[in-house]
Amino acid sequence: MRGYQLRRLSYLLFLLFTFYFSLFTVSYAAEPPKRIISLAPNMTEILFALGLGDRIVGVTSFCDYPEEAKKKPKVGGMSNPSLEAVVTLKPDIVVMTTDGNPKEFEARLRSMGIRTYVFTSRRLSELPRGIRELGAALGIKARANEFADHFEAALRKFRMEHVRAARNAKKVLFIVWPEPLIVAGPGTVIDDALRIIGVENIASGAKAEYPKYSIEEVIRKSPDTIFIGKGNGMESASEGLFKMLRKVPAVKEKRVFYVSDDLFRLGPRTLRGIEEISALTDGKP
């Protein structure tokens, strides 16, 4: 009888220990990650905007904004990050994106027990939801919700201003690279931004997001305004292009604008990029 009681007591103690350990494990797993690695430039910008800059322990070689991001340890490129570099930094979580990071790398991290989060938003309309979900995963739900609410309110404001502006569907071309001529087509953040400000992207019917475009097609569609990314010698690189397009209304009327890279990444600076092209389309300085 005494042996039975001892066995029963041991069993109860075992159950109690198991229950306590499971609670501890769940609690620990739910703690906000303190060491974050970002594998995409736009994710790095979002993390900084959410006030998590001090938790970032590693970024890609393309993460150059904000300025503080340049000082973070580098783990390679977006498409070819170094597994060794990531593991060495001992992250609590690795933040990735479907827009540039290989699925195979995520699978390798998971197989090693390294927690990952994959950001799936690729369009303007998807960004607020993506930020809310990211915030929940990183333990900053309230802060992320506030950021997402602000972003949604700003988009609504742009749409309302477009309705009041009645821009008569000006035709616009956004050049990503002059030679070969690469432009922003459908399914891009740039195309979304042009739609929001009420202008027509002449490349919106292309079959690729960033298609190669012919000089003949630009002349035929005759854009009223041309935007082109500035920096990296773009002005000198595009001189020959604009000589060939000299009869296009945008070039004849000197409505060719070199703009920032704020629309090249889906993130906090996107709103600033929309403001920039909206003002230029309206003829504001």
C-alpha positions as CSV (number, residue, x, y, z in Angstrom):
1,M,0.0,0.0,0.0
2,R,2.8,2.4,0.9
3,G,4.6,1.6,-2.3
4,Y,1.4,2.4,-4.3
5,Q,1.1,5.8,-2.5
6,L,4.7,6.7,-3.2
7,R,4.2,5.8,-6.9
8,R,1.1,7.9,-7.0
9,L,2.8,10.8,-5.3
10,S,5.7,10.6,-7.8
11,Y,3.3,10.6,-10.7
12,L,1.5,13.6,-9.4
13,L,4.8,15.5,-8.9
14,F,5.8,14.6,-12.5
15,L,2.5,15.9,-13.8
16,L,2.9,19.1,-11.8
17,F,6.5,19.6,-13.0
18,T,5.4,19.0,-16.6
19,F,2.6,21.5,-16.3
20,Y,4.8,24.1,-14.8
21,F,7.5,23.6,-17.4
22,S,5.0,23.9,-20.2
23,L,3.7,27.2,-18.8
24,F,7.2,28.5,-18.5
25,T,8.0,27.5,-22.1
26,V,4.9,29.2,-23.5
27,S,5.6,32.4,-21.5
28,Y,9.2,32.4,-22.7
29,A,8.2,31.9,-26.3
30,A,5.7,34.7,-26.1
31,E,8.3,37.2,-25.0
32,P,8.9,40.0,-27.6
33,P,12.1,39.2,-29.5
34,K,15.1,41.2,-28.4
35,R,17.5,40.3,-31.2
36,I,16.1,40.9,-34.7
37,I,17.7,40.3,-38.1
38,S,16.1,42.0,-41.1
39,L,16.7,40.5,-44.6
40,A,15.1,43.3,-46.7
41,P,15.6,47.0,-46.9
42,N,11.9,47.9,-46.6
43,M,11.6,45.7,-43.6
44,T,14.6,47.4,-42.0
45,E,12.9,50.8,-42.6
46,I,9.6,49.5,-41.1
47,L,11.4,48.1,-38.0
48,F,13.1,51.5,-37.4
49,A,9.9,53.4,-37.9
50,L,8.3,51.1,-35.3
51,G,11.0,52.1,-32.8
52,L,12.8,48.8,-32.9
53,G,16.2,50.0,-34.2
54,D,17.9,49.1,-30.9
55,R,16.8,45.5,-31.3
56,I,18.1,45.0,-34.8
57,V,21.4,43.0,-34.7
58,G,21.8,42.4,-38.4
59,V,20.7,43.6,-41.8
60,T,21.5,43.1,-45.5
61,S,24.1,45.0,-47.5
62,F,21.2,46.8,-49.2
63,C,19.8,48.2,-46.0
64,D,20.9,51.8,-46.2
65,Y,18.1,53.7,-44.7
66,P,17.8,55.2,-42.1
67,E,21.4,56.2,-41.6
68,E,21.6,54.1,-38.4
69,A,21.0,51.0,-40.6
70,K,24.3,51.4,-42.3
71,K,26.1,50.8,-38.9
72,K,24.4,47.4,-38.3
73,P,26.3,44.2,-38.9
74,K,25.7,42.8,-42.5
75,V,24.6,39.3,-43.3
76,G,24.8,39.4,-47.1
77,G,22.3,40.2,-49.8
78,M,18.6,39.7,-50.0
79,S,18.7,36.8,-52.4
80,N,21.9,35.3,-50.9
81,P,22.2,36.0,-47.2
82,S,24.9,34.1,-45.3
83,L,23.5,31.4,-43.1
84,E,26.7,31.4,-41.0
85,A,26.4,35.2,-40.4
86,V,22.8,34.9,-39.4
87,V,23.5,32.0,-37.0
88,T,26.5,33.8,-35.5
89,L,24.3,36.8,-34.5
90,K,22.0,34.6,-32.5
91,P,18.7,36.2,-33.5
92,D,15.5,35.7,-31.6
93,I,13.7,36.2,-34.9
94,V,14.6,36.7,-38.6
95,V,12.2,39.0,-40.5
96,M,11.9,38.2,-44.2
97,T,9.8,39.2,-47.1
98,T,8.2,37.3,-50.0
99,D,9.4,40.1,-52.3
100,G,13.1,39.1,-52.6
101,N,14.0,36.5,-50.0
102,P,14.3,32.9,-51.0
103,K,11.9,30.4,-49.5
104,E,14.7,27.9,-49.2
105,F,16.5,30.1,-46.8
106,E,13.5,30.4,-44.5
107,A,13.2,26.6,-44.6
108,R,16.9,26.2,-43.5
109,L,16.4,28.6,-40.7
110,R,13.3,26.8,-39.4
111,S,15.1,23.5,-39.6
112,M,17.7,24.9,-37.3
113,G,15.1,26.1,-34.8
114,I,15.5,29.8,-35.7
115,R,12.2,31.7,-35.5
116,T,11.2,33.5,-38.7
117,Y,8.6,35.9,-39.8
118,V,7.7,36.4,-43.4
119,F,6.1,39.7,-44.5
120,T,3.8,39.1,-47.4
121,S,2.5,42.7,-48.2
122,R,3.6,43.9,-51.6
123,R,1.0,46.6,-52.5
124,L,0.0,49.9,-50.9
125,S,-3.4,48.6,-49.9
126,E,-1.8,45.6,-48.2
127,L,0.8,47.5,-46.1
128,P,-1.4,48.5,-43.1
129,R,-2.5,44.8,-42.6
130,G,1.1,43.7,-42.9
131,I,2.3,46.1,-40.3
132,R,-0.4,45.2,-37.9
133,E,0.5,41.5,-38.2
134,L,4.2,42.2,-37.9
135,G,3.6,44.2,-34.7
136,A,1.6,41.4,-33.2
137,A,4.5,39.0,-34.0
138,L,7.1,41.3,-32.4
139,G,5.1,42.2,-29.3
140,I,4.4,45.8,-30.2
141,K,0.8,45.5,-31.3
142,A,-0.5,48.9,-30.1
143,R,2.4,50.8,-31.7
144,A,2.0,48.9,-35.0
145,N,-1.7,49.5,-35.0
146,E,-1.2,53.2,-34.5
147,F,1.3,53.3,-37.4
148,A,-1.1,51.4,-39.7
149,D,-4.0,53.6,-38.8
150,H,-1.9,56.7,-39.7
151,F,-0.9,55.1,-43.1
152,E,-4.6,54.3,-43.9
153,A,-5.7,57.8,-43.0
154,A,-3.0,59.3,-45.3
155,L,-4.0,57.1,-48.2
156,R,-7.7,58.1,-47.7
157,K,-6.6,61.8,-47.8
158,F,-4.6,61.3,-51.0
159,R,-7.7,59.7,-52.7
160,M,-10.0,62.5,-51.6
161,E,-7.5,65.1,-52.9
162,H,-7.4,63.2,-56.2
163,V,-11.2,63.4,-56.5
164,R,-11.2,67.2,-55.8
165,A,-8.2,67.8,-58.1
166,A,-9.8,66.3,-61.2
167,R,-6.5,66.1,-63.1
168,N,-8.1,65.0,-66.4
169,A,-6.2,61.7,-66.3
170,K,-2.7,63.1,-67.2
171,K,-0.5,60.4,-68.8
172,V,2.7,59.6,-66.8
173,L,5.7,57.4,-67.4
174,F,7.9,56.4,-64.4
175,I,11.4,55.4,-65.5
176,V,13.4,53.1,-63.3
177,W,16.4,52.9,-65.5
178,P,17.2,54.8,-68.8
179,E,19.3,52.3,-70.8
180,P,18.0,49.7,-71.4
181,L,14.7,51.6,-70.8
182,I,13.1,50.0,-67.7
183,V,9.8,51.4,-66.4
184,A,7.3,50.9,-63.6
185,G,4.5,48.7,-64.7
186,P,1.4,47.0,-63.2
187,G,1.5,45.4,-59.7
188,T,4.2,47.8,-58.4
189,V,4.0,50.3,-55.5
190,I,4.8,53.1,-58.1
191,D,1.8,52.1,-60.2
192,D,-0.4,52.1,-57.1
193,A,0.9,55.6,-56.2
194,L,0.1,56.9,-59.7
195,R,-3.4,55.6,-59.5
196,I,-4.0,57.1,-56.1
197,I,-3.0,60.6,-57.3
198,G,-5.4,60.2,-60.3
199,V,-3.0,59.9,-63.2
200,E,-2.6,57.3,-65.9
201,N,0.5,55.2,-65.9
202,I,1.1,54.5,-69.6
203,A,2.9,51.3,-68.8
204,S,0.0,49.9,-66.6
205,G,-0.9,47.5,-69.4
206,A,2.5,45.9,-69.6
207,K,3.0,42.2,-69.0
208,A,5.7,42.6,-66.3
209,E,6.1,44.7,-63.2
210,Y,9.2,46.4,-64.5
211,P,9.1,45.8,-68.2
212,K,11.7,46.9,-70.9
213,Y,10.0,49.6,-72.9
214,S,10.7,50.8,-76.4
215,I,11.3,54.3,-77.5
216,E,8.6,53.9,-80.1
217,E,6.0,52.9,-77.5
218,V,6.8,56.0,-75.4
219,I,6.4,58.2,-78.4
220,R,3.2,56.6,-79.4
221,K,1.6,56.9,-75.9
222,S,3.0,60.4,-75.6
223,P,3.2,61.0,-71.8
224,D,2.5,64.5,-70.3
225,T,4.9,63.9,-67.4
226,I,7.9,61.7,-66.9
227,F,9.4,60.8,-63.6
228,I,12.8,59.2,-63.3
229,G,14.8,58.2,-60.2
230,K,17.6,60.5,-59.3
231,G,21.1,59.6,-58.1
232,N,23.9,57.3,-59.3
233,G,24.6,59.4,-62.4
234,M,21.0,59.1,-63.7
235,E,20.9,62.6,-65.3
236,S,24.0,61.9,-67.5
237,A,22.8,58.3,-68.2
238,S,19.5,59.6,-69.5
239,E,20.7,62.3,-71.8
240,G,20.6,60.1,-74.8
241,L,17.2,58.8,-74.0
242,F,15.6,62.3,-73.7
243,K,17.2,63.4,-77.0
244,M,15.3,60.5,-78.7
245,L,12.1,61.6,-76.8
246,R,12.5,65.3,-77.5
247,K,9.1,65.4,-79.4
248,V,7.2,63.8,-76.5
249,P,5.0,66.4,-74.7
250,A,6.7,65.8,-71.3
251,V,10.1,66.5,-72.7
252,K,9.0,69.4,-75.0
253,E,7.3,71.1,-72.0
254,K,10.1,70.4,-69.6
255,R,7.9,68.2,-67.4
256,V,10.7,65.6,-66.7
257,F,11.3,65.3,-63.0
258,Y,14.1,63.5,-61.2
259,V,12.6,62.1,-58.0
260,S,13.7,60.4,-54.8
261,D,13.7,56.6,-54.3
262,D,10.9,56.9,-51.7
263,L,8.5,54.9,-53.9
264,F,11.0,52.1,-54.6
265,R,10.4,50.4,-51.2
266,L,7.1,49.7,-49.6
267,G,7.4,51.2,-46.2
268,P,7.3,54.4,-44.1
269,R,8.8,56.6,-46.9
270,T,6.1,55.6,-49.4
271,L,3.8,58.4,-48.3
272,R,6.5,60.9,-48.8
273,G,7.0,59.6,-52.3
274,I,3.3,60.0,-53.1
275,E,3.4,63.5,-51.8
276,E,6.4,64.3,-54.0
277,I,4.9,63.0,-57.3
278,S,1.5,64.5,-56.5
279,A,3.0,68.0,-56.0
280,L,5.0,67.7,-59.2
281,T,2.0,66.5,-61.2
282,D,0.0,69.5,-59.9
283,G,2.8,71.8,-61.0
284,K,3.9,72.8,-57.5
285,P,7.5,73.5,-56.8
